[in-house]
Every structure is written in structure tokens, then in C-alpha cells.
């Protein structure tokens, strides 16, 4: 678990990696939701793009959560 904690606290431009993963997760979910709304409004966006982005966002969120959890255990 110490390896995960060290990775989570790895500094990038003065902030830990876990912060950037959180921002990336938020941006991914926001983009996924935007694509979903555009699809519902009738825009010609392939549903596969929406589903792929959702899978990627969930994967990043799980990694972010695991790293954040390692900081408190």
C-alpha cells in the first residue's frame, strides 16, 4: 500500500498526482454528460463515443479513488 501512497503523492507542478486524476475524472464525466445531452438533442454523435468515454472516465475514477483511499489507510 505504501507504493500506491507514494504514487498518489508524486508531485507534478507542485501538486500530487491524485489531484490531477481527480480533475481528469471530473472533466471526463462532464464531457460524457455533455455528449449524452447532445445525443438526446438529436446531434449526430455516435453512441459508441459516449460509451467509450464513460468507460474511460469510470476507470480513471476508480484509480483516483483507490489512490485517495490509500492516503487515509
GIBELMO-V379730 format. One record per residue. N is the residue number from 0. RES is the residue in one letter. OMEGA is omega in radians with two decimals (999 if undefined). D_FIRST is the distance of its C-alpha to the first C-alpha in Angstrom with 2 decimals. Layout:
n:N res:RES omega:OMEGA d_first:D_FIRST
n:N res:RES omega:OMEGA d_first:D_FIRST
This chain:
n:0 res:X omega:3.13 d_first:0.00
n:1 res:X omega:3.13 d_first:3.80
n:2 res:X omega:3.12 d_first:5.39
n:3 res:X omega:3.12 d_first:5.27
n:4 res:X omega:3.12 d_first:6.33
n:5 res:X omega:3.10 d_first:8.71
n:6 res:X omega:3.14 d_first:9.97
n:7 res:X omega:-3.10 d_first:10.61
n:8 res:X omega:3.14 d_first:12.48
n:9 res:X omega:-3.06 d_first:14.31
n:10 res:X omega:3.02 d_first:17.91
n:11 res:X omega:-3.08 d_first:20.58
n:12 res:X omega:3.06 d_first:23.99
n:13 res:X omega:3.12 d_first:22.64
n:14 res:X omega:3.13 d_first:20.36
n:15 res:X omega:-3.12 d_first:16.61
n:16 res:X omega:-3.10 d_first:15.85
n:17 res:X omega:3.09 d_first:14.76
n:18 res:X omega:-3.14 d_first:18.36
n:19 res:X omega:3.08 d_first:19.95
n:20 res:X omega:3.08 d_first:18.16
n:21 res:X omega:3.10 d_first:19.48
n:22 res:X omega:3.11 d_first:22.89
n:23 res:X omega:3.08 d_first:22.87
n:24 res:X omega:3.14 d_first:22.07
n:25 res:X omega:3.13 d_first:24.91
n:26 res:X omega:3.12 d_first:27.25
n:27 res:X omega:3.12 d_first:26.56
n:28 res:X omega:3.11 d_first:27.37
n:29 res:X omega:3.11 d_first:30.35
n:30 res:X omega:3.10 d_first:31.67
n:31 res:X omega:3.13 d_first:31.24
n:32 res:X omega:3.12 d_first:33.17
n:33 res:X omega:3.09 d_first:35.81
n:34 res:X omega:3.11 d_first:36.36
n:35 res:X omega:3.12 d_first:36.73
n:36 res:X omega:3.13 d_first:39.32
n:37 res:X omega:3.09 d_first:41.18
n:38 res:X omega:3.13 d_first:41.34
n:39 res:X omega:3.13 d_first:42.73
n:40 res:X omega:3.06 d_first:45.29
n:41 res:X omega:3.09 d_first:46.56
n:42 res:X omega:-3.08 d_first:45.19
n:43 res:X omega:3.08 d_first:45.00
n:44 res:X omega:-3.14 d_first:41.25
n:45 res:X omega:3.14 d_first:39.98
n:46 res:X omega:3.13 d_first:37.87
n:47 res:X omega:3.10 d_first:35.61
n:48 res:X omega:3.13 d_first:34.51
n:49 res:X omega:-3.11 d_first:33.55
n:50 res:X omega:3.11 d_first:31.63
n:51 res:X omega:3.13 d_first:29.78
n:52 res:X omega:3.09 d_first:28.80
n:53 res:X omega:3.13 d_first:27.62
n:54 res:X omega:3.12 d_first:25.38
n:55 res:X omega:-3.13 d_first:23.91
n:56 res:X omega:3.12 d_first:23.43
n:57 res:X omega:3.11 d_first:21.70
n:58 res:X omega:3.11 d_first:19.29
n:59 res:X omega:3.13 d_first:18.48
n:60 res:X omega:3.11 d_first:18.25
n:61 res:X omega:3.10 d_first:15.68
n:62 res:X omega:3.11 d_first:13.46
n:63 res:X omega:3.14 d_first:14.28
n:64 res:X omega:3.12 d_first:13.60
n:65 res:X omega:3.12 d_first:10.14
n:66 res:X omega:3.14 d_first:9.37
n:67 res:X omega:3.11 d_first:11.51
n:68 res:X omega:-3.12 d_first:10.04
n:69 res:X omega:3.14 d_first:6.59
n:70 res:X omega:-3.06 d_first:9.16
n:71 res:X omega:-3.14 d_first:10.77
n:72 res:X omega:999 d_first:8.54
